[in-house]
C-alpha cells in the first residue's frame, strides 16, 4: 500500500480540502489488482488480507476465515475475476465503490457478471473490504 496516497487523503481532509477522491480511486484500483493477482496465483490468504476480519459478503458469508475458504474454492476450480471501478465516494474512514465484476472459469469464459458494491474501511495498515454486495446481471 502506498503511504503517499494514504498521506494525501489525510492531509487533504485535515486542511479542509475535502476527501481526495483521486487518491482513493488509485488505492481502490491498486487493492483490486492485488485481489485479482492473489486469486490468479492461488493465494487464498492474500485474498483474505484484502478483507477486514469482520467482513460480510451480504447473503453469502461472514468473516475473513470464511472468505478465505471461499477464495480457496475458487482457486481449486481455477476461477478468476476482474473488477472495474464505475464510481466512488467516501470520507477518511470509508470508501464506497460501485464496480462491475466478471467471474471467469478456468478457460477464461465468463461464468457470471454484474454489479458489486464494495465498502472499503480504513484500518491501521491498509484499506480493506468491509462489506461486499453482488448483483448478477440479468440473463
N, C-alpha and C positions, 0 to 999 in steps of 0.2 A: 504494500500500500504506500502510496506516495505521501510523505509527510508534508511536502509543499502544498499539495491540494487540500489536505486537512487544514493546514495553517491558513490557506486562502479563505476557506469557509469561515473559520473562527474570526479572522481579522476583519473580513467584510462585515460580519454581524456586529462585532464589537465597535466598529467605527460608525455604526448606524447606516451602513451602506446596504443593508439587507443581505439576504442569503445569496451566496454566489452559486447560481444555478449552472453556470458553465463548468465550474469545478465539480459540482455534484454530478453532472452528466458524465464527465470524464471518469469519476470514481465508479459510478454505476456501470458504465461500459467496461471499464477495466475489471471490475469484480465479476461481471457477466462472462467475460472471456476466460477468467480464471476458472469459473464454474464449468464452462464448456470444455476447456482443456483438461481439467481434472477428470471429467467423465470419459473423455476420449482416451486418456492414458490409464484408465482403470483404477483411479484413486478415490474410493468412496469416502475415506476420511477427509480428504481435501475438499470434496464436495460438501461434506458436513460442516467444515470450517467456514463456509460461505453463509451459514445459517446460525442464528442465535441458539443457545441451549434450549430455550423455551419456545422455539419456533412452532408455527402451526401452518400446515397446508390445509386450508379450510375444506372440510368434508372428506379428508383423507387420512391425515396423521398429525400427531403432536409430538414434539421433542426431537432434538438433534439425533439422538440414538436411533429412533425410528426412521428418520430421514436418511441416515447412513445405510440402514438396511435396504431402504427403497432404492437408493443410489446403487448399491451393490447388485440388486436385482436387475437394474437397467444395464449395468456393466456386464453382468453374466450373460445377458441377452444381446450384447454388443449394440445397445441402443445409444443414441446420442441426441443432442438437442441444440438448437440455436435460438438466441434471444435477440430481438431488435427493439431498442427503445423507441417508443412513439411519443411520449410526453413525460415530463417530470414536474413535481412541485414539492416543496418541503420547507424545513427550517433546520436549525442547528442539531436537532435531535432525531428527526425522522425525514426520510425522503420517500415519496410515493412515486412509483414507476408504473406507467401504463405501457405495456410492451406487447409485442407479437412474438409468439413462440411456435416452433416446429419441433416435433419429436420424430426422429428417423430410426428405421430399423438397421440391421447390420449391413444391408446393401445400399443404404442411403435413401431409401424410399420413404416418403412422408407417411407416417402412421396416423398422426394426429397433429392438428394445428389450431391455433386460436389466440385468444387474448389472455393476458395474465396481468394481474395487478399485484405488484410486489411492494411491501412496506419494508424499507431498509431502516435499521436502527443503528445509531452511532453507539459503539461500545468503546471501551478504553483503548483498544488497539486497532479497531477496524470498523467499517460499516458492514453490517450483516443483515440478511433477510430475516425479518421478524414474523411477517405474515405473507402468505402466498395464496392467491385465489386464481384458479384457472377456469376459463370458459371455452370449451371446444367450439370451433366454427361449425355452423350447420352443414350437414352433408347434402 
